Amino acid sequence: MEETPESITITTGAAKFVINRKKFSFIEKAIVDGDDLLAGSADCGLVLKDTYGDKYFSSEGTTGVDVIEKGALRVCVRAKGRNMGRDGKGYSRGMYGYDVFMNFYAGSSDVYSDVVLANNAKQAIGSPTFKDASLVLKLKG
């Protein structure tokens, strides 16, 4: 595992994963068997759509991406933030917070994740409603 202020890189032996620490879009790069599988994009990651069709992205409201456990067999990364709209569109306070735990295991190309969406801001933001909550990854080609 390697950490920089911009990213976290995890090599399991079977795969290599890169996670952006500034704009969390779940996995920015995934290399398996030498093939770079993902077309990294800020439109990836957690994407919520409200009842008016406006989209909110995890990459727009990242507050922290940290390694919370690292060992010879497993690395656990935690990402926190709020899904936010772009260009002044949508609900200005964002659409729900997120707390994501990602587990990577030695010898495996799998990623095990727990994704929590929560309306638990320090100050009440009301009760925005969403129509869809998705985890979006774009494949190359």
KOLMI-290413 format. One record per atom (N, C-alpha, C): residue in three letters; atom name; residue number from 1; x, y, z. Coordinates in Angstrom, 1 decimal. Atoms other than C-alpha are relative to their C-alpha. Layout:
+---------+-------+-----+--------+--------+--------+
! residuo ! atomo ! num !   east !  north !     up !
+---------+-------+-----+--------+--------+--------+
!     ALA !    CA ! NUM !      X !      Y !      Z !
...
+---------+-------+-----+--------+--------+--------+
***
This chain:
+---------+-------+-----+--------+--------+--------+
! residuo ! atomo ! num !   east !  north !     up !
+---------+-------+-----+--------+--------+--------+
!     MET !     N !   1 !    0.8 !   -1.2 !    0.0 !
!     MET !    CA !   1 !    0.0 !    0.0 !    0.0 !
!     MET !     C !   1 !    0.9 !    1.2 !    0.0 !
!     GLU !     N !   2 !   -0.7 !   -1.3 !    0.0 !
!     GLU !    CA !   2 !    1.2 !    3.5 !   -0.8 !
!     GLU !     C !   2 !   -1.0 !    1.1 !    0.2 !
!     GLU !     N !   3 !    0.9 !   -1.2 !   -0.3 !
!     GLU !    CA !   3 !   -0.3 !    6.8 !    0.4 !
!     GLU !     C !   3 !    0.7 !    1.3 !   -0.4 !
!     THR !     N !   4 !   -0.4 !   -1.4 !    0.3 !
!     THR !    CA !   4 !    0.1 !   10.3 !   -1.0 !
!     THR !     C !   4 !   -1.1 !    0.9 !    0.4 !
!     PRO !     N !   5 !    1.1 !   -0.9 !   -0.4 !
!     PRO !    CA !   5 !   -1.9 !   13.4 !   -0.2 !
!     PRO !     C !   5 !   -1.2 !   -0.1 !   -1.1 !
!     GLU !     N !   6 !    1.0 !    0.1 !    1.1 !
!     GLU !    CA !   6 !   -3.8 !   12.8 !   -3.6 !
!     GLU !     C !   6 !   -0.6 !   -1.3 !   -0.1 !
!     SER !     N !   7 !    0.6 !    1.4 !    0.2 !
!     SER !    CA !   7 !   -4.3 !    9.0 !   -3.6 !
!     SER !     C !   7 !    0.5 !   -1.0 !    0.9 !
!     ILE !     N !   8 !   -0.4 !    1.2 !   -0.7 !
!     ILE !    CA !   8 !   -4.1 !    5.6 !   -2.0 !
!     ILE !     C !   8 !    0.1 !   -1.1 !   -1.0 !
!     THR !     N !   9 !   -0.2 !    1.1 !    0.9 !
!     THR !    CA !   9 !   -2.7 !    2.7 !   -4.0 !
!     THR !     C !   9 !    0.2 !   -1.2 !    0.8 !
!     ILE !     N !  10 !   -0.1 !    1.3 !   -0.7 !
!     ILE !    CA !  10 !   -3.3 !   -0.8 !   -2.9 !
!     ILE !     C !  10 !    0.3 !   -1.1 !   -1.0 !
!     THR !     N !  11 !   -0.4 !    1.1 !    0.8 !
!     THR !    CA !  11 !   -1.6 !   -3.8 !   -4.5 !
!     THR !     C !  11 !   -0.2 !   -1.3 !    0.7 !
!     THR !     N !  12 !    0.3 !    1.3 !   -0.8 !
!     THR !    CA !  12 !   -3.0 !   -7.2 !   -3.5 !
!     THR !     C !  12 !    0.7 !   -1.2 !   -0.6 !
!     GLY !     N !  13 !   -0.7 !    1.1 !    0.6 !
!     GLY !    CA !  13 !   -0.9 !   -9.3 !   -5.8 !
!     GLY !     C !  13 !   -0.8 !   -0.5 !   -1.2 !
!     ALA !     N !  14 !    0.9 !    0.3 !    1.1 !
!     ALA !    CA !  14 !   -3.9 !  -10.1 !   -8.0 !
!     ALA !     C !  14 !   -0.5 !    1.2 !   -0.7 !
!     ALA !     N !  15 !    0.5 !   -1.2 !    0.6 !
!     ALA !    CA !  15 !   -4.8 !   -6.5 !   -8.7 !
!     ALA !     C !  15 !    0.7 !    1.2 !    0.7 !
!     LYS !     N !  16 !   -0.5 !   -1.3 !   -0.5 !
!     LYS !    CA !  16 !   -3.8 !   -2.9 !   -8.2 !
!     LYS !     C !  16 !   -1.2 !    1.0 !    0.0 !
!     PHE !     N !  17 !    1.1 !   -0.9 !    0.0 !
!     PHE !    CA !  17 !   -6.4 !   -0.3 !   -7.1 !
!     PHE !     C !  17 !    0.5 !    1.4 !    0.4 !
!     VAL !     N !  18 !   -0.3 !   -1.4 !   -0.4 !
!     VAL !    CA !  18 !   -6.1 !    3.5 !   -6.9 !
!     VAL !     C !  18 !   -1.3 !    0.7 !    0.4 !
!     ILE !     N !  19 !    1.2 !   -0.8 !   -0.5 !
!     ILE !    CA !  19 !   -8.5 !    5.7 !   -4.8 !
!     ILE !     C !  19 !    0.4 !    1.4 !    0.1 !
!     ASN !     N !  20 !   -0.3 !   -1.4 !    0.0 !
!     ASN !    CA !  20 !   -8.6 !    9.4 !   -5.2 !
!     ASN !     C !  20 !   -0.4 !    0.6 !    1.4 !
!     ARG !     N !  21 !    0.3 !   -0.6 !   -1.3 !
!     ARG !    CA !  21 !   -8.4 !   11.2 !   -1.8 !
!     ARG !     C !  21 !   -0.7 !    1.3 !    0.0 !
!     LYS !     N !  22 !    0.5 !   -1.3 !    0.1 !
!     LYS !    CA !  22 !   -9.5 !   14.6 !   -3.0 !
!     LYS !     C !  22 !   -1.4 !    0.0 !   -0.5 !
!     LYS !     N !  23 !    1.3 !    0.1 !    0.6 !
!     LYS !    CA !  23 !  -12.5 !   13.6 !   -5.1 !
!     LYS !     C !  23 !   -0.4 !   -1.5 !   -0.1 !
!     PHE !     N !  24 !    0.2 !    1.4 !   -0.1 !
!     PHE !    CA !  24 !  -13.7 !   10.2 !   -4.0 !
!     PHE !     C !  24 !   -1.1 !   -0.4 !   -1.0 !
!     SER !     N !  25 !    0.9 !    0.6 !    1.0 !
!     SER !    CA !  25 !  -15.2 !    8.3 !   -6.9 !
!     SER !     C !  25 !    0.1 !   -1.5 !    0.0 !
!     PHE !     N !  26 !   -0.2 !    1.4 !   -0.3 !
!     PHE !    CA !  26 !  -14.9 !    4.9 !   -5.4 !
!     PHE !     C !  26 !    1.3 !   -0.5 !   -0.4 !
!     ILE !     N !  27 !   -1.3 !    0.4 !    0.5 !
!     ILE !    CA !  27 !  -12.1 !    3.3 !   -7.4 !
!     ILE !     C !  27 !    0.3 !    0.7 !   -1.3 !
!     GLU !     N !  28 !   -0.4 !   -0.8 !    1.1 !
!     GLU !    CA !  28 !  -10.3 !    5.5 !   -9.8 !
!     GLU !     C !  28 !    0.7 !   -0.8 !   -1.1 !
!     LYS !     N !  29 !   -0.7 !    0.9 !    0.9 !
!     LYS !    CA !  29 !   -8.1 !    2.8 !  -11.3 !
!     LYS !     C !  29 !   -0.1 !   -1.4 !    0.6 !
!     ALA !     N !  30 !   -0.1 !    1.4 !   -0.4 !
!     ALA !    CA !  30 !   -8.3 !   -1.0 !  -11.2 !
!     ALA !     C !  30 !    0.7 !   -0.7 !   -1.1 !
!     ILE !     N !  31 !   -0.8 !    0.7 !    1.0 !
!     ILE !    CA !  31 !   -5.6 !   -3.0 !  -12.9 !
!     ILE !     C !  31 !    0.0 !   -1.5 !    0.5 !
!     VAL !     N !  32 !    0.1 !    1.4 !   -0.3 !
!     VAL !    CA !  32 !   -6.2 !   -6.8 !  -13.0 !
!     VAL !     C !  32 !    0.6 !   -0.8 !   -1.2 !
!     ASP !     N !  33 !   -0.7 !    0.8 !    1.0 !
!     ASP !    CA !  33 !   -4.0 !   -9.2 !  -14.9 !
!     ASP !     C !  33 !    0.7 !    0.9 !   -1.1 !
!     GLY !     N !  34 !   -0.6 !   -0.9 !    0.9 !
!     GLY !    CA !  34 !   -2.2 !   -6.2 !  -16.4 !
!     GLY !     C !  34 !   -0.9 !    0.9 !   -0.8 !
!     ASP !     N !  35 !    1.0 !   -0.8 !    0.7 !
!     ASP !    CA !  35 !   -5.4 !   -4.7 !  -17.8 !
!     ASP !     C !  35 !   -0.6 !    1.1 !    0.8 !
!     ASP !     N !  36 !    0.6 !   -1.2 !   -0.7 !
!     ASP !    CA !  36 !   -6.5 !   -1.2 !  -16.8 !
!     ASP !     C !  36 !   -1.4 !    0.0 !   -0.3 !
!     LEU !     N !  37 !    1.4 !    0.3 !    0.3 !
!     LEU !    CA !  37 !  -10.2 !   -1.8 !  -16.5 !
!     LEU !     C !  37 !   -0.9 !    1.2 !    0.0 !
!     LEU !     N !  38 !    0.9 !   -1.1 !   -0.2 !
!     LEU !    CA !  38 !  -11.7 !    1.6 !  -15.6 !
!     LEU !     C !  38 !    0.4 !    1.2 !   -0.7 !
!     ALA !     N !  39 !   -0.1 !   -1.4 !    0.6 !
!     ALA !    CA !  39 !  -12.2 !    4.9 !  -17.4 !
!     ALA !     C !  39 !   -0.3 !    0.9 !    1.2 !
!     GLY !     N !  40 !    0.3 !   -0.8 !   -1.1 !
!     GLY !    CA !  40 !  -11.8 !    7.0 !  -14.3 !
!     GLY !     C !  40 !   -0.7 !    1.3 !   -0.3 !
!     SER !     N !  41 !    0.8 !   -1.2 !    0.3 !
!     SER !    CA !  41 !  -14.2 !    9.9 !  -14.1 !
!     SER !     C !  41 !   -0.6 !    0.6 !    1.3 !
!     ALA !     N !  42 !    0.7 !   -0.5 !   -1.2 !
!     ALA !    CA !  42 !  -15.6 !   12.3 !  -11.5 !
!     ALA !     C !  42 !   -1.5 !   -0.3 !    0.0 !
!     ASP !     N !  43 !    1.4 !    0.4 !    0.1 !
!     ASP !    CA !  43 !  -19.0 !   11.1 !  -12.7 !
!     ASP !     C !  43 !   -0.2 !   -1.4 !    0.6 !
!     CYS !     N !  44 !    0.1 !    1.3 !   -0.6 !
!     CYS !    CA !  44 !  -18.3 !    7.8 !  -11.1 !
!     CYS !     C !  44 !   -0.1 !    0.1 !    1.5 !
!     GLY !     N !  45 !    0.1 !    0.0 !   -1.4 !
!     GLY !    CA !  45 !  -18.6 !    6.7 !   -7.5 !
!     GLY !     C !  45 !   -1.5 !    0.0 !    0.4 !
!     LEU !     N !  46 !    1.4 !   -0.1 !   -0.4 !
!     LEU !    CA !  46 !  -21.8 !    7.3 !   -5.5 !
!     LEU !     C !  46 !   -0.7 !    1.1 !   -0.7 !
!     VAL !     N !  47 !    0.7 !   -1.0 !    0.8 !
!     VAL !    CA !  47 !  -24.3 !    9.1 !   -7.6 !
!     VAL !     C !  47 !   -1.5 !   -0.1 !    0.4 !
!     LEU !     N !  48 !    1.4 !    0.0 !   -0.4 !
!     LEU !    CA !  48 !  -27.7 !   10.1 !   -6.2 !
!     LEU !     C !  48 !   -0.8 !    1.0 !   -1.0 !
!     LYS !     N !  49 !    0.9 !   -0.8 !    0.8 !
!     LYS !    CA !  49 !  -30.6 !   11.5 !   -8.3 !
!     LYS !     C !  49 !   -1.2 !    0.4 !    0.8 !
!     ASP !     N !  50 !    1.1 !   -0.4 !   -0.8 !
!     ASP !    CA !  50 !  -33.3 !   13.6 !   -6.7 !
!     ASP !     C !  50 !   -1.3 !   -0.2 !   -0.9 !
!     THR !     N !  51 !    1.3 !    0.2 !    0.7 !
!     THR !    CA !  51 !  -37.0 !   13.6 !   -7.7 !
!     THR !     C !  51 !   -0.2 !    1.0 !   -1.2 !
!     TYR !     N !  52 !    0.0 !   -0.9 !    1.1 !
!     TYR !    CA !  52 !  -36.3 !   16.5 !  -10.1 !
!     TYR !     C !  52 !    0.9 !   -0.3 !   -1.1 !
!     GLY !     N !  53 !   -1.0 !    0.4 !    1.0 !
!     GLY !    CA !  53 !  -33.6 !   14.7 !  -12.0 !
!     GLY !     C !  53 !    1.4 !    0.5 !    0.2 !
!     ASP !     N !  54 !   -1.4 !   -0.5 !   -0.3 !
!     ASP !    CA !  54 !  -30.6 !   16.6 !  -10.5 !
!     ASP !     C !  54 !    0.8 !   -1.1 !    0.6 !
!     LYS !     N !  55 !   -0.9 !    1.0 !   -0.5 !
!     LYS !    CA !  55 !  -27.6 !   14.5 !   -9.8 !
!     LYS !     C !  55 !    1.0 !    0.6 !    1.1 !
!     TYR !     N !  56 !   -0.9 !   -0.4 !   -1.1 !
!     TYR !    CA !  56 !  -25.3 !   14.6 !   -6.7 !
!     TYR !     C !  56 !    1.1 !   -1.1 !    0.1 !
!     PHE !     N !  57 !   -1.2 !    0.9 !    0.2 !
!     PHE !    CA !  57 !  -21.8 !   13.1 !   -6.7 !
!     PHE !     C !  57 !    0.8 !    0.0 !    1.3 !
!     SER !     N !  58 !   -0.9 !    0.2 !   -1.2 !
!     SER !    CA !  58 !  -19.6 !   11.7 !   -3.9 !
!     SER !     C !  58 !    1.3 !    0.8 !   -0.3 !
!     SER !     N !  59 !   -1.3 !   -0.7 !    0.3 !
!     SER !    CA !  59 !  -16.6 !   13.3 !   -5.7 !
!     SER !     C !  59 !   -0.1 !    1.5 !    0.3 !
!     GLU !     N !  60 !    0.2 !   -1.4 !   -0.2 !
!     GLU !    CA !  60 !  -18.0 !   16.8 !   -5.2 !
!     GLU !     C !  60 !    0.0 !    0.4 !    1.5 !
!     GLY !     N !  61 !    0.1 !   -0.3 !   -1.4 !
!     GLY !    CA !  61 !  -18.3 !   16.6 !   -1.4 !
!     GLY !     C !  61 !    0.9 !   -0.8 !    0.9 !
!     THR !     N !  62 !   -0.9 !    0.9 !   -0.7 !
!     THR !    CA !  62 !  -15.3 !   14.5 !   -0.2 !
!     THR !     C !  62 !    0.5 !    0.8 !    1.2 !
!     THR !     N !  63 !   -0.6 !   -0.6 !   -1.2 !
!     THR !    CA !  63 !  -14.3 !   15.3 !    3.4 !
!     THR !     C !  63 !    1.2 !   -0.7 !    0.5 !
!     GLY !     N !  64 !   -1.2 !    0.8 !   -0.5 !
!     GLY !    CA !  64 !  -11.8 !   12.5 !    4.0 !
!     GLY !     C !  64 !    0.0 !   -1.4 !   -0.6 !
!     VAL !     N !  65 !   -0.2 !    1.4 !    0.4 !
!     VAL !    CA !  65 !  -10.4 !    9.3 !    2.6 !
!     VAL !     C !  65 !    1.3 !   -0.4 !    0.7 !
!     ASP !     N !  66 !   -1.1 !    0.4 !   -0.8 !
!     ASP !    CA !  66 !   -8.1 !    7.5 !    5.0 !
!     ASP !     C !  66 !    0.1 !   -1.5 !    0.1 !
!     VAL !     N !  67 !   -0.3 !    1.4 !   -0.3 !
!     VAL !    CA !  67 !   -6.5 !    4.1 !    5.6 !
!     VAL !     C !  67 !   -0.3 !   -0.2 !    1.5 !
!     ILE !     N !  68 !    0.3 !    0.1 !   -1.4 !
!     ILE !    CA !  68 !   -8.0 !    2.9 !    8.9 !
!     ILE !     C !  68 !    0.6 !   -1.3 !    0.5 !
!     GLU !     N !  69 !   -0.7 !    1.3 !   -0.4 !
!     GLU !    CA !  69 !   -6.3 !   -0.6 !    8.9 !
!     GLU !     C !  69 !    0.8 !   -0.4 !   -1.1 !
!     LYS !     N !  70 !   -0.9 !    0.5 !    1.0 !
!     LYS !    CA !  70 !   -3.3 !   -1.9 !    7.1 !
!     LYS !     C !  70 !    0.8 !   -1.1 !    0.6 !
!     GLY !     N !  71 !   -0.8 !    1.1 !   -0.4 !
!     GLY !    CA !  71 !   -1.7 !   -5.3 !    7.4 !
!     GLY !     C !  71 !    0.4 !   -0.8 !   -1.1 !
!     ALA !     N !  72 !   -0.5 !    0.9 !    1.0 !
!     ALA !    CA !  72 !   -0.2 !   -8.1 !    5.5 !
!     ALA !     C !  72 !   -1.1 !   -0.7 !   -0.8 !
!     LEU !     N !  73 !    1.0 !    0.7 !    0.6 !
!     LEU !    CA !  73 !   -3.5 !   -9.7 !    4.7 !
!     LEU !     C !  73 !   -1.2 !    0.9 !   -0.5 !
!     ARG !     N !  74 !    1.1 !   -0.8 !    0.3 !
!     ARG !    CA !  74 !   -6.0 !   -6.8 !    4.6 !
!     ARG !     C !  74 !    0.3 !    1.5 !    0.1 !
!     VAL !     N !  75 !    0.0 !   -1.5 !   -0.2 !
!     VAL !    CA !  75 !   -6.3 !   -3.0 !    4.0 !
!     VAL !     C !  75 !   -1.4 !    0.4 !    0.0 !
!     CYS !     N !  76 !    1.4 !   -0.6 !   -0.1 !
!     CYS !    CA !  76 !   -9.4 !   -1.1 !    5.0 !
!     CYS !     C !  76 !    0.1 !    1.5 !   -0.2 !
!     VAL !     N !  77 !    0.1 !   -1.5 !    0.3 !
!     VAL !    CA !  77 !  -10.1 !    2.4 !    3.5 !
!     VAL !     C !  77 !   -1.3 !    0.5 !    0.4 !
!     ARG !     N !  78 !    1.3 !   -0.6 !   -0.3 !
!     ARG !    CA !  78 !  -12.8 !    4.7 !    4.8 !
!     ARG !     C !  78 !   -0.1 !    1.4 !   -0.7 !
!     ALA !     N !  79 !    0.2 !   -1.3 !    0.7 !
!     ALA !    CA !  79 !  -14.2 !    7.6 !    2.7 !
!     ALA !     C !  79 !   -1.3 !    0.6 !    0.6 !
!     LYS !     N !  80 !    1.2 !   -0.7 !   -0.5 !
!     LYS !    CA !  80 !  -16.6 !   10.2 !    4.1 !
!     LYS !     C !  80 !   -0.2 !    1.3 !   -0.8 !
!     GLY !     N !  81 !    0.3 !   -1.3 !    0.6 !
!     GLY !    CA !  81 !  -18.4 !   13.2 !    2.7 !
!     GLY !     C !  81 !   -1.5 !    0.1 !   -0.2 !
!     ARG !     N !  82 !    1.4 !   -0.3 !    0.3 !
!     ARG !    CA !  82 !  -21.6 !   14.5 !    1.3 !
!     ARG !     C !  82 !   -0.2 !    0.0 !   -1.6 !
!     ASN !     N !  83 !    0.3 !    0.0 !    1.4 !
!     ASN !    CA !  83 !  -23.1 !   13.9 !   -2.2 !
!     ASN !     C !  83 !   -0.5 !    1.4 !   -0.3 !
!     MET !     N !  84 !    0.3 !   -1.4 !    0.4 !
!     MET !    CA !  84 !  -23.2 !   17.4 !   -3.8 !
!     MET !     C !  84 !   -0.3 !    0.1 !   -1.5 !
!     GLY !     N !  85 !    0.3 !   -0.3 !    1.4 !
!     GLY !    CA !  85 !  -24.6 !   18.8 !   -7.0 !
!     GLY !     C !  85 !    1.1 !    0.8 !   -0.6 !
!     ARG !     N !  86 !   -1.0 !   -0.8 !    0.7 !
!     ARG !    CA !  86 !  -22.6 !   20.6 !   -9.6 !
!     ARG !     C !  86 !   -0.6 !    1.3 !   -0.6 !
!     ASP !     N !  87 !    0.5 !   -1.2 !    0.7 !
!     ASP !    CA !  87 !  -22.8 !   24.1 !  -11.1 !
!     ASP !     C !  87 !   -1.2 !    0.7 !    0.6 !
!     GLY !     N !  88 !    1.1 !   -0.6 !   -0.7 !
!     GLY !    CA !  88 !  -25.2 !   25.3 !   -8.5 !
!     GLY !     C !  88 !   -1.4 !   -0.7 !   -0.2 !
!     LYS !     N !  89 !    1.2 !    0.7 !    0.2 !
!     LYS !    CA !  89 !  -27.8 !   22.7 !   -9.5 !
!     LYS !     C !  89 !   -0.4 !   -0.8 !    1.2 !
!     GLY !     N !  90 !    0.5 !    0.8 !   -1.0 !
!     GLY !    CA !  90 !  -30.0 !   20.9 !   -7.1 !
!     GLY !     C !  90 !   -0.1 !    0.6 !    1.4 !
!     TYR !     N !  91 !    0.1 !   -0.4 !   -1.4 !
!     TYR !    CA !  91 !  -30.3 !   21.1 !   -3.3 !
!     TYR !     C !  91 !    1.3 !    0.5 !    0.5 !
!     SER !     N !  92 !   -1.3 !   -0.7 !   -0.3 !
!     SER !    CA !  92 !  -27.6 !   23.5 !   -2.2 !
!     SER !     C !  92 !    0.8 !   -0.7 !    1.2 !
!     ARG !     N !  93 !   -0.7 !    0.6 !   -1.1 !
!     ARG !    CA !  93 !  -26.8 !   21.6 !    1.0 !
!     ARG !     C !  93 !    0.4 !   -1.4 !   -0.2 !
!     GLY !     N !  94 !   -0.4 !    1.4 !    0.3 !
!     GLY !    CA !  94 !  -26.2 !   18.3 !   -0.7 !
!     GLY !     C !  94 !   -1.1 !   -1.0 !    0.2 !
!     MET !     N !  95 !    1.0 !    1.0 !    0.0 !
!     MET !    CA !  95 !  -28.1 !   15.1 !   -0.9 !
!     MET !     C !  95 !    0.6 !   -1.2 !    0.8 !
!     TYR !     N !  96 !   -0.4 !    1.1 !   -0.9 !
!     TYR !    CA !  96 !  -27.2 !   12.9 !    2.1 !
!     TYR !     C !  96 !    1.5 !   -0.2 !    0.1 !
!     GLY !     N !  97 !   -1.4 !    0.3 !   -0.2 !
!     GLY !    CA !  97 !  -23.8 !   12.1 !    3.5 !
!     GLY !     C !  97 !    0.3 !   -1.5 !   -0.3 !
!     TYR !     N !  98 !   -0.4 !    1.4 !    0.2 !
!     TYR !    CA !  98 !  -21.8 !    8.9 !    2.8 !
!     TYR !     C !  98 !    1.1 !   -0.3 !    0.9 !
!     ASP !     N !  99 !   -1.1 !    0.6 !   -0.8 !
!     ASP !    CA !  99 !  -19.5 !    6.7 !    4.9 !
!     ASP !     C !  99 !    0.2 !   -1.3 !   -0.7 !
!     VAL !     N ! 100 !   -0.3 !    1.2 !    0.8 !
!     VAL !    CA ! 100 !  -17.8 !    4.0 !    2.8 !
!     VAL !     C ! 100 !    1.2 !   -0.7 !    0.6 !
!     PHE !     N ! 101 !   -1.1 !    0.8 !   -0.5 !
!     PHE !    CA ! 101 !  -15.7 !    1.2 !    4.1 !
!     PHE !     C ! 101 !    0.4 !   -1.0 !   -1.2 !
!     MET !     N ! 102 !   -0.4 !    0.8 !    1.1 !
!     MET !    CA ! 102 !  -13.6 !   -0.6 !    1.4 !
!     MET !     C ! 102 !    1.1 !   -1.0 !    0.5 !
!     ASN !     N ! 103 !   -1.0 !    1.0 !   -0.5 !
!     ASN !    CA ! 103 !  -11.7 !   -3.9 !    2.2 !
!     ASN !     C ! 103 !    0.6 !   -0.7 !   -1.2 !
!     PHE !     N ! 104 !   -0.8 !    0.6 !    1.1 !
!     PHE !    CA ! 104 !   -8.9 !   -5.2 !    0.0 !
!     PHE !     C ! 104 !    0.8 !   -1.2 !    0.7 !
!     TYR !     N ! 105 !   -0.7 !    1.2 !   -0.6 !
!     TYR !    CA ! 105 !   -7.4 !   -8.7 !    0.7 !
!     TYR !     C ! 105 !    1.1 !   -0.5 !   -0.9 !
!     ALA !     N ! 106 !   -1.2 !    0.5 !    0.7 !
!     ALA !    CA ! 106 !   -4.0 !  -10.1 !   -0.3 !
!     ALA !     C ! 106 !   -0.4 !   -1.2 !   -0.9 !
!     GLY !     N ! 107 !    0.3 !    1.0 !    1.0 !
!     GLY !    CA ! 107 !   -4.2 !  -12.3 !   -3.4 !
!     GLY !     C ! 107 !   -1.3 !    0.0 !   -0.6 !
!     SER !     N ! 108 !    1.4 !    0.0 !    0.5 !
!     SER !    CA ! 108 !   -7.7 !  -11.2 !   -4.3 !
!     SER !     C ! 108 !   -0.1 !    1.3 !   -0.9 !
!     SER !     N ! 109 !    0.3 !   -1.1 !    0.9 !
!     SER !    CA ! 109 !   -9.0 !   -8.9 !   -7.1 !
!     SER !     C ! 109 !   -1.4 !    0.6 !    0.4 !
!     ASP !     N ! 110 !    1.3 !   -0.5 !   -0.4 !
!     ASP !    CA ! 110 !  -12.3 !   -8.4 !   -5.2 !
!     ASP !     C ! 110 !    0.2 !    1.2 !    1.0 !
!     VAL !     N ! 111 !    0.1 !   -1.1 !   -1.0 !
!     VAL !    CA ! 111 !  -13.3 !   -5.3 !   -3.2 !
!     VAL !     C ! 111 !   -1.3 !   -0.2 !    0.7 !
!     TYR !     N ! 112 !    1.2 !    0.1 !   -0.8 !
!     TYR !    CA ! 112 !  -15.7 !   -5.7 !   -0.3 !
!     TYR !     C ! 112 !   -0.3 !    1.3 !    0.6 !
!     SER !     N ! 113 !    0.4 !   -1.3 !   -0.5 !
!     SER !    CA ! 113 !  -17.6 !   -2.6 !    0.6 !
!     SER !     C ! 113 !   -1.2 !    0.1 !    0.8 !
!     ASP !     N ! 114 !    1.2 !   -0.3 !   -0.8 !
!     ASP !    CA ! 114 !  -20.1 !   -1.3 !    3.1 !
!     ASP !     C ! 114 !   -0.2 !    1.5 !   -0.4 !
!     VAL !     N ! 115 !    0.3 !   -1.4 !    0.3 !
!     VAL !    CA ! 115 !  -21.8 !    1.9 !    1.9 !
!     VAL !     C ! 115 !   -1.2 !    0.5 !    0.8 !
!     VAL !     N ! 116 !    1.0 !   -0.5 !   -0.9 !
!     VAL !    CA ! 116 !  -23.8 !    4.0 !    4.3 !
!     VAL !     C ! 116 !   -0.4 !    1.4 !   -0.5 !
!     LEU !     N ! 117 !    0.5 !   -1.3 !    0.3 !
!     LEU !    CA ! 117 !  -26.0 !    6.9 !    3.2 !
!     LEU !     C ! 117 !   -0.8 !    0.5 !    1.3 !
!     ALA !     N ! 118 !    0.6 !   -0.4 !   -1.3 !
!     ALA !    CA ! 118 !  -27.1 !    9.1 !    6.1 !
!     ALA !     C ! 118 !   -0.4 !    1.5 !   -0.1 !
!     ASN !     N ! 119 !    0.5 !   -1.4 !   -0.1 !
!     ASN !    CA ! 119 !  -29.1 !   12.3 !    6.7 !
!     ASN !     C ! 119 !    0.3 !    0.4 !    1.4 !
!     ASN !     N ! 120 !   -0.3 !   -0.3 !   -1.4 !
!     ASN !    CA ! 120 !  -27.2 !   13.2 !    9.9 !
!     ASN !     C ! 120 !    1.0 !    1.1 !    0.0 !
!     ALA !     N ! 121 !   -0.8 !   -1.2 !    0.0 !
!     ALA !    CA ! 121 !  -25.6 !   16.6 !    9.2 !
!     ALA !     C ! 121 !    0.1 !    0.6 !    1.4 !
!     LYS !     N ! 122 !   -0.1 !   -0.7 !   -1.3 !
!     LYS !    CA ! 122 !  -24.3 !   18.6 !   12.2 !
!     LYS !     C ! 122 !   -1.1 !    0.9 !    0.3 !
!     GLN !     N ! 123 !    1.2 !   -0.8 !   -0.1 !
!     GLN !    CA ! 123 !  -27.0 !   21.1 !   11.5 !
!     GLN !     C ! 123 !   -1.0 !   -0.6 !   -1.0 !
!     ALA !     N ! 124 !    1.1 !    0.6 !    0.8 !
!     ALA !    CA ! 124 !  -30.4 !   20.0 !   10.1 !
!     ALA !     C ! 124 !    0.0 !    0.6 !   -1.4 !
!     ILE !     N ! 125 !    0.1 !   -0.4 !    1.3 !
!     ILE !    CA ! 125 !  -30.7 !   20.2 !    6.4 !
!     ILE !     C ! 125 !   -1.3 !   -0.3 !   -0.6 !
!     GLY !     N ! 126 !    1.4 !    0.4 !    0.5 !
!     GLY !    CA ! 126 !  -34.3 !   19.1 !    6.1 !
!     GLY !     C ! 126 !    0.0 !   -1.5 !   -0.4 !
!     SER !     N ! 127 !    0.1 !    1.4 !    0.4 !
!     SER !    CA ! 127 !  -35.4 !   15.9 !    4.5 !
!     SER !     C ! 127 !   -0.1 !   -0.1 !   -1.5 !
!     PRO !     N ! 128 !    0.1 !    0.1 !    1.5 !
!     PRO !    CA ! 128 !  -34.4 !   15.9 !    0.8 !
!     PRO !     C ! 128 !   -0.3 !   -1.5 !   -0.4 !
!     THR !     N ! 129 !    0.3 !    1.3 !    0.4 !
!     THR !    CA ! 129 !  -35.7 !   12.9 !   -1.1 !
!     THR !     C ! 129 !    0.7 !   -0.3 !   -1.3 !
!     PHE !     N ! 130 !   -0.7 !    0.4 !    1.3 !
!     PHE !    CA ! 130 !  -33.9 !   10.9 !   -3.8 !
!     PHE !     C ! 130 !   -0.8 !   -1.1 !   -0.6 !
!     LYS !     N ! 131 !    0.7 !    1.0 !    0.8 !
!     LYS !    CA ! 131 !  -35.2 !    8.8 !   -6.6 !
!     LYS !     C ! 131 !    0.9 !   -1.2 !   -0.2 !
!     ASP !     N ! 132 !   -0.9 !    1.1 !    0.3 !
!     ASP !    CA ! 132 !  -32.1 !    6.7 !   -7.2 !
!     ASP !     C ! 132 !    1.4 !    0.3 !    0.7 !
!     ALA !     N ! 133 !   -1.4 !    0.0 !   -0.6 !
!     ALA !    CA ! 133 !  -28.8 !    5.9 !   -5.4 !
!     ALA !     C ! 133 !    0.7 !   -1.1 !   -0.6 !
!     SER !     N ! 134 !   -0.8 !    1.0 !    0.8 !
!     SER !    CA ! 134 !  -26.2 !    4.1 !   -7.5 !
!     SER !     C ! 134 !    1.5 !    0.1 !    0.3 !
!     LEU !     N ! 135 !   -1.4 !    0.0 !    0.0 !
!     LEU !    CA ! 135 !  -22.6 !    3.1 !   -7.4 !
!     LEU !     C ! 135 !    0.4 !   -0.2 !   -1.5 !
!     VAL !     N ! 136 !   -0.2 !   -0.1 !    1.5 !
!     VAL !    CA ! 136 !  -21.3 !    4.0 !  -10.9 !
!     VAL !     C ! 136 !    1.6 !   -0.2 !   -0.2 !
!     LEU !     N ! 137 !   -1.4 !    0.2 !    0.5 !
!     LEU !    CA ! 137 !  -18.0 !    2.6 !  -12.4 !
!     LEU !     C ! 137 !   -0.1 !   -0.1 !   -1.5 !
!     LYS !     N ! 138 !    0.0 !    0.1 !    1.5 !
!     LYS !    CA ! 138 !  -17.2 !    3.1 !  -16.1 !
!     LYS !     C ! 138 !    1.1 !   -0.8 !   -0.4 !
!     LEU !     N ! 139 !   -1.1 !    0.9 !    0.5 !
!     LEU !    CA ! 139 !  -15.3 !    0.4 !  -17.9 !
!     LEU !     C ! 139 !    0.6 !    0.7 !   -1.2 !
!     LYS !     N ! 140 !   -0.6 !   -0.5 !    1.3 !
!     LYS !    CA ! 140 !  -12.8 !    1.3 !  -20.6 !
!     LYS !     C ! 140 !   -0.6 !   -0.8 !   -1.2 !
!     GLY !     N ! 141 !    0.5 !    0.6 !    1.2 !
!     GLY !    CA ! 141 !  -13.9 !    0.6 !  -24.1 !
!     GLY !     C ! 141 !   -1.5 !   -0.2 !    0.0 !
+---------+-------+-----+--------+--------+--------+
***
